């Protein structure tokens, strides 16, 4: 992921980049479309990162997401190694 800034609002965003050759080599085009659809379905959930859109150039596809200043849940779990019951309940709620 890369850090970017939205021109219109100056809000920070997270930008994921994947090469088209990698997508083609591993047959990931359908998976990327499913991922975008899942983000659209859960876009109103308060604990989900917002998918803001995607664009492409000749070599890459880019996906733009809301920036999570405290990192991802995966990164948090890596540093803590586990969550206590109350913390886990807060994420599941």
Buried (B, 14 or more C-beta within 10 A) or exposed (E): EEEBEEEEEEEEBBBEEBEBEEBEEEEBEEEBEEBBEEBEEEEEEEEBBBBBEBEEEEEBBBBBBBBBEEEEEEEBEEEEEEBEEEEEEEEEE
